[in-house]
Amino acid sequence: MEIKQHKTLTNKKWNRFPFFKQILMIANELNRAKNWINRGDQAEVKNCYERALELIDLTVNACIGKKVLKELLRFREMIAEEYLKTQKNIGTNQKLLFVLLLMNKDSYNLLVKK
């Protein structure tokens, strides 16, 4: 896999992060996308989704053989669908963020259950 957005990131580096931190970093891109949706900059929203997809791909590689792989791949499909839409929707973006956080209780507890 060629990394375009995160040029200094490798599979080896990414795998050093615990799963909950990987989820939080993907969530950060979705949060950035929300901010750009609010500002009306669709090009920047697409960039955020591209970065999120790249991080998801790195996470998928790290999760091969684990229970979460199926859910992660389905989540990737949902992000890709939103990426392809001309107009990005803040409600859909927030739902995607929530679904992502539900994949890991530690990530969920850090951001949702304060």
Sequence and secondary structure as in RCSB ss.txt:
>XXXX:A:sequence
MEIKQHKTLTNKKWNRFPFFKQILMIANELNRAKNWINRGDQAEVKNCYERALELIDLTVNACIGKKVLKELLRF
REMIAEEYLKTQKNIGTNQKLLFVLLLMNKDSYNLLVKK
>XXXX:A:secstr
   SSSTT  HHHHHTS HHHHHHHHHHHHHHHHHHHHHT HHHHHHHHHHHHHHHHHHHHHTTTSTTHHHHHHH
HHHHHHHHH SS  HHHHHHHHHHHHHT HHHHHHHT  
